[in-house]
Amino acid sequence: MTETPPASDRPAVDRIEQAIARIEAAVAARTAGADALARRHAALKARMADAVAALDEVIARTGTR
């Protein structure tokens, strides 16, 4: 049976664990960024729909006079 060497004797494993931590942090940041972009897109879409509806009302009023 072999013993697991201390962490200081496993530099490759340490580098892999650090890389995994960096990847997980990058994924979390990207997910948060995508969520923020989706919220901004939804807000812009709603504002544009309101603006088009307002323009439709103006056109409808001026067309009936």
C-alpha positions, 0 to 999 in steps of 0.5 A: 500500500502506498501513502499519498505524498504531502501536497508540497510533493505534488506540484503537478496536482497543485497546478491542476487544482489551481487551473480547475479553480480558475476555470470554475471562476471564469465560468461563474463570471461568464454566466453572471455576464450572460445573465446581465446581458439577458436582463438588459436585452429584455428591458430594451425589447420592452422599451422598444415595444412601448416606443413602437406602440406609442408611434402607432398611436400617433400615426393612427391619430394623425391618419384620422384627422 
